[in-house]
Amino acid sequence: MVCSGKFKLELIDADTNRPFTEHHGKDGKTYAEVEPEIEYFLRISSTDPRIVCLTCSVDDKDLGYISSLMPHGERINGIWSRENGVSKMSALKFNKLINKRNNDGMDTKKQWGNNDNIHWTGCVELNVYEYVDQGTTNSYDNVSSSWSENTDHVRKGLHLSSKKKALNSTVGTATIETKLTGRHHVFSCGAPIASIKLYYCSTVGLIAAKVLDPPPREEELEGRHHYGSVTKIQDLDEDDDNDDNDYGTFKKKHRVE
């Protein structure tokens, strides 16, 4: 988990609700260790005695809505939509990048360099604001998310040496649905309170970005009685082609409580 003041952000498996293992890099950032094709939600919790507003972005793209978090509360965020009085929160999915060149065909290592860990990682950002109540309504307009995979993030962030190391996010299939009834609050964001960033990457990518130590080399295992399953160091740089009831208005701006 990553904390800022009284607020906490973690990425959880959409099937198990368990948070992904996190590691702290020498750069001071926190990295969730994930794998391709796994679906996830954002879990946000608070020990603050106030109602607050939240916005979230994934890979530098805003999810497109404002949500509320109750005092000492917890909520799940993802890709939100509302249709015929039913609220649907869809999961995101970690996606293995498939292209090693940008839209101009230029080698990304030559254009962007390869020393920054952002070349290996995606990013989820949470921003917390004061809650500004604007009354109540019984209207439940249909809204759908405009969020989609950030291809600009893919083009600029991808490292040259192996596509299997880098991940971004796309739309998943798991959903949480809630039937909406009665009146609900309309609200907007006030002054900023806190901001949290949580980065994510595959195990191989975290090793390549020097967030995790590499596994032992074969010669280091000689003489041991149990070898287990070990990834060869040289393989890390090889390409592998196989390899709650209250809702308000969508950003411009829709609000979700």
Secondary structure, 3 states (H helix, E strand, C coil): CEEECCEEEEEEECCCCCECCEEECCCCCEEEEECCCCEEEEEEEECCCCCEEEEEEECCEECCEEEEECCCCEEEECEEEEECCEEEEEEEEEEECCCCECCCCCEHHHHHCCCCHHHCCEEEEEEEEEEEEEEEECCCCCECCCCCCCHHHHHHHCCCCCHHHCEEEEEEEEEEEEECCCCEEEEEEEEEEEEEEEEEEEHHHHHHCCCCCCCCCHHHHCCCCCCCCCCCHHHHHCCCCCCCCCECCCCCCEEEC
